[in-house]
C-alpha cells in the first residue's frame, strides 16, 4: 500500500496512492496506517483523491483504523471521489467519519481548533 506522507503542523496528511480500497488491499491499508499511528501521531488526515473504488472491506478497514486510533486521536478523511462519496452516503459512513471537502478545508479546521485551545 503506497502512501505519501506530508506533515502539516500537528496534522499528518497521508495521501493514499492507490485507485482501489477493497478486499485485496484492506489488510495492507490497515497495517500501513497503524504503522504511522504507532509513531505517536495524534491526527491523521487520509487523502483519498485517487481512490476510484471502495468496497465493504475498504469501509471495514477505515472503521478498524478509526477504532485503532481511539477517542483521544483524530482520524479524518478528505478528497472523496464521486463514486466513493456515494458509498459513504449510502452506508451513512459520512455520519461516522469527519469528511472534509479538501485538504485545505481540513487544515483550516485544524488550525481553528488549535486556536480555540490556546
Secondary structure, DSSP 8 states (H G I E B T S, - for coil): --EEEEEETTEEEEEE--SEESTTTHHHHHHHHHHHHTTT-SEEEEE-TT--EE-HHHHHHHHHHHHHH-TTSEEEEE---HHHHHHHHHTTGGGTS-EESSHHHHHHHHHHHHHHH-
